[in-house]
Amino acid sequence: METVFNVVQILISLTIVLVILSQVKEGGGGLFGSGQASGRTRRGLEKTLFQFTIVLAAVFLVVSIISVRVI
């Protein structure tokens, strides 16, 4: 059972990394920051990726807690 939780956590973490890397903004931003500090709303695919990231992080947290409780 421990192996199942470890594999699930690895898969979720890799998916989180891929989703976050796909959200890199244009215009000199992304990994190193940008000079633009204005707020804006997310729309379309960007909003979907943002919400998917939050869901994946929550699922990862729940799986981690369950993993600690079961083992």
Secondary structure, DSSP 8 states (H G I E B T S, - for coil): -HHHHHHHHHHHHHHHHHHHHTT--TTT-GGG--S--------THHHHHHHHHHHHHHHHHHHHHHHHHH-
